[in-house]
Each structure stands twice: as C-alpha cells, then as structure tokens.
C-alpha cells in the first residue's frame, strides 16, 4: 500500500498543476488510508505538501503573468490569519472524543474526515457543472465579500488541512471577474501562503517526520511540473468534469467509511 501511496503522491502535484487546486483532495486520503497516518497529522502533512508544491507551481504561472498578486494578497491576508489561529489553537484544543452516548461516538477523526468529505462533494458539484466565466462588475462590496470569503476559507482550510483550491477559484472568478487561467495561477499563490502558514501553526504543536514529508513533497513537485507542462494541451473543461466525478465518488466513499463502518 505504501508503494501505491508514493506513486499516487505524484498525482497530488499533477492535479494542482492542471487544475490549480485539488491537491489536498488526494493527499489526505493517501496519507490516511495508504500510509495509515492519524487524521490530524495527515491534515498537517497535507498543508506542507500542498503548500510547497503550489509555490513551485505558482512560479511559472507568475512568469506567464497568470498570477494577480494584489487580489491574492487581498484574499490571502485574512485567510492566513484565520488558518494560523485555527491550526495553532482551535484544532489542538479539540478533544479526541467530541460526543459520546450509548449508541453514538463522534471522534475528532470522524468529524474532520467527514467535514473534508462534505467539502469534497460540494467542490465536485462546481467542477461537474459547466459554468462560464463571469465578467467583473464595478462593485466595491465585492472586495468586502472577498475579505470575508478569505476568512471563512482560511478557517475551513485550517480545520481539515485542505488547500481550498476548489473553493478559492470559484470565489476569485465570481467576486473579482478574473479569467479562469488567471484564477488558477492566483489560486496556487494563495494556497501556497495559506497552507504554509497553517503548517507553521502545526510545527509549533507537533513533531514532524521530515524525511517522510520531504520525500512525498518531492514526488508531488515532480507531478506539478508535469501538470504545468500538460495544462496547455489538455482541455480544462473535460479534465475538470472527469476529476469532479472522481472527487464526488471519493467524498462519498470517505463519508460512508467514516460514518457507517
């Protein structure tokens, strides 16, 4: 299973390079189910893997003028604060058993993985549906909405250890009117700073297996370099739709496994 996990790690970066998000959709199940890592530590490792990989992927996007730094900072700064607070104080303060009765036990693992699965299912809907790019309107309220969206996505990112790309990209397109390709590049930039700041909160609380973490990250970096090369030759619409169905199936499987098994 570990050999499959190492091979699958390349796909983490591949998906990030092709779609600008979705790395955590693969990394967390890989870490939990193939490497048998605790859900909380898996979410921490995922933040590092996705953060470093996204940063590497954002560099060529920036050179191609596909990263809007101003929008990224407007979205990213509140998100950074939110994710750091969540990883540093909220997640560590959660007890292992959140609720227990004669017939029901809700653990931290079940809550985090179930919430992650629900986010996967919601994200899959936006990928499966065919949405056209929306032109930006002159509305100052959109900046406030972008700020609030950054805080909320930062909280969710911190709680489940997801980079949040499939939540960030729709927000950038809908609230700022960025073209899809620019939204993808900007998303990688935001994911990188969000994930690494969230991981900083974990470094202060947990002991990391750096050799394992760096080996998985290296494989993911190989994947994102391949993904960046392929992104220009593969139809993003077909790829998003196919991956959306995969994400939907994976999310349903995790939800069923954690709640019913």
Secondary structure, DSSP 8 states (H G I E B T S, - for coil): -HHHHHHHHHHHHHHHHHHS--HHHHHHHIIIIIS---HHHHHHHHHHHHHHHHHHHHHHHHHTT---HHHHHHHHHHHHHHHHHIIIIIHHHS-SEEEE-SS-EEEHHHHHHHHHHHHHHHHHHHHHS----------THHHHHHHHHHHHHHHHHHHHT---HHHHHHHHHHHH---HHHHHHHHHHHHHHHHHHHHHHHHTTS---HHHHHHHHHHHHHHHHHHHHHTTTS-HHHHHHHHHHHHHHHHHHHHHHHHH-
